[in-house]
Amino acid sequence: MKNIFKIAVLGVLGLFIQSCGNDESSGEKSGAITSNAAERVYVAPGEHDEYYAFLSGGYSGNLTVYGLPSGRMLKEIPVFSQFPTNGYGYSEETVPMLNTSFGFVPWGDSHHPDISQTEGELDGRWIFINENNTPRIARISLETFETEEIIEIPHSAGNHSSSFITENTEYVVAGTRFSVPYPQEDMAIDQMKGNFKGPLTFIAVGEDGRMNIDFQLKMPGFNYDLSHPGRGDSHGWFFFTTYNTEEAHTMQEVNASQNDKDFIAAVNWKKIQEYVENGGGEEIAAEYAHNVFDHSTQAATTTMKNKVLTVDPREVEGAVYFMPTPKSPHGCDVDPSGEYIVGNGKLSTDLTVHSFSKMLKAIENKDFDGDAYGIPILNFDSTLAGTVKEGGLGPLHTEFDGKGNAYTTFFISSEVVKWKLGTWEVLDRQPSYYSVGHLMIPGGNSREPYGKYMISMNKITKDRYLPTGPELEHSAQLYDISGEKMELLLDFPTHGEPHYAAGIPAEKIKSQSKKIYRLDENEHEYAATSESETKMERDGNEVHVYMTTVRSHFSPDNLEGIKVGDKVFFHVTNLEQDFDVPHGFAMIGANTSELLIMPGQTKTITWEPKKEGVWPFYCTDFCSALHQEMQGYVRVSGQNSNVPLKWTLDDEEIN
Amino acid sequence: MKKSGILMIIGSALLLGLFIYPLWNIQLEAPQYPDPLGMNIYINGIQGEEEFDIQNIDGINHYIGMKKIPTPAEMWEFNTFPIVIGGMAALGALLGILGFFRIIHPNWFLGWLILMTFLGILGMMDFNNWLTDYGTDLDPKAIMKLTDSEGNPLSYKPPLLGSQKILNFTAHSYPRAGAYLMFVGMLLTLVAWWIGKKANETMAK
């Protein structure tokens, strides 16, 4: 009887849900999970995922690595934020990574990851990501999955239209979302109009990945929101969406939403590159940090730089044009062929698609509707390829599947819409839970997308998972896009707030992933590459401890002669040369963090003992059956004591 | 006799493969070592199959008090074996040449083979003794002291030939290319003796 009642209730519920379905749904309820979805996302124990997905952490400041289709988190890579889990931003070797012209900045807001490319295809060498708050760009190695370099962007603010990469990784760009005086100066805020600028920074990337600011384009003081490079025929151009062309300095939600159209700025960077190579541009004072992590010395260094080359776009013939685009466009996306530039007008219901070839014609015919601060504005109709009508509400971002289709997220109507390039017809729509922001198709912003999966990254979670108090992780959704209709396969929580992601087939980078750091290549200044090299040295009130770890003991493990008021540097080298055998190091009362040291690596933490006594230290990473025994003692004597330095292992002095 | 002399030369020359290829190989397999740890035993020393295998085998073995894998300087065998093998190869080649010019009787070939077999058996016995010592002569301060059901200390001796479970590891011990070349070479010298003997008999008729 009870069962019959249950079935009846379920039946009624089913009818109710069906009747609430979208008009698009062909008899199945919208967002319905296909019957074999579980099989399609199940990665059996010991098997590997098909794709790596790199999701930015937003306010976590980091980059998280997931496997697709399983949605399993594989690693969190610390980039712009201190990370006590492994000591990033606390250890002496990594502290310089977070240096800026404002001093040490322990936190960042990471937004848009982008994988390096060769001839428009993902090459899997590095992944770049921008920091929005204190403008910076980072480069992360895809061999070590560690941050290798961070460069600060001077004269910029709200580094949001970043870090997008040209198709041969010639440049990484960094735009300015909040226009500011350029260079900075003290002025009345209400004097913004005409006086603030929005510099766009072009950072050259060397063969070894090294970043170097090539030039800054001194653009009018609009908000440069997002960008993408041209590809194929449009390679050599860069496109930036703008909003607040009103140049409002207050109550922007209203005052920056008045113009019917804002612009997409089309920048011919090849022309500017040539201009700069021939001595064009003007060197101006700037102050910015360039932080590089060297894998042989295993330490980061900061170089402060004081000059940057600025270019006035009006000085370079044919370098920059504005294409009118409705209305406060957010995402700026270029299709794999490089012909179509999609402007997602976030306050419009339509999507505006510009044609690159029509744009070139319009430039040739001087089809201008006036100018903005001396930069020609192209006639709207002359560059328009087409409009996707009534896609939804609040379009934000578009990705491509390489099969002639585009996928756009609509924030307000909370859905992903599939449409056809060229005919602009809507083919499919699927709800996303809830208020989707970005979406990602692996390779979806390159010439060669891998159009099998798409993930949407949502801003609001509500009831998708077990509640965890007021604060919830954001939800992501995985869709299979290989067929005509998008199929929702999986929900998974994501760490921080993902603003965009990048994906790559695992096969492309899996085999190049490093297993260990070689001890014989360790050139760290304070490395001890064998137990016989371990020692203590005093230099005034600084004590350097050269320490090693191996399953399952420290050398030395008894240390004496340290006094209250000393500054102790523990330089810990992991002697293991076996895959996935890190050791940890933790010292009671240390005001820093723990260390997590990979095989062959040396890392340093400081400790300033404040109390006399005998204080233990231990390994924090369960390394072997004798992990609990992996500990030692430091004797701390009074400030004026004369206990000599003494370091032993098994009661024997090491020398 | 020409054919048999040539075969004798080739057969004994194949011993020289031991200077290039490993004689024996021991692999250790465990759940947390999906890529087994392995060591190749050459006549002049032991090398890891992968670069850091020896270091990692020593690391595991120290828990149960086993000695470190010996370096060439630590075992007289690694100096003696190359001399014995080189000497036997040279002797075999010399006998082959003398046989080729009919200076000696093919029975010398058989004599060489008997000597070589005897030396081989001695070598295997010595290897087995080393394995036994390595697996049972444990550090009295060993971290883990394990006993069998009778209460005797466990032996961690890897098998001389075959596979065997030792605690959480499975040890596989098998000959490698160097050993196979030596066996083929010894077989060829047997054939050389047989052909030479037959040829001599034909001539005598």
Boltz contact constraints between the chains, C-beta under 6 A:
constraints:
  - contact:
      token1: [A, 551]
      token2: [B, 59]
      max_distance: 6.0
  - contact:
      token1: [A, 577]
      token2: [B, 52]
      max_distance: 6.0
  - contact:
      token1: [A, 577]
      token2: [B, 55]
      max_distance: 6.0
  - contact:
      token1: [A, 578]
      token2: [B, 56]
      max_distance: 6.0
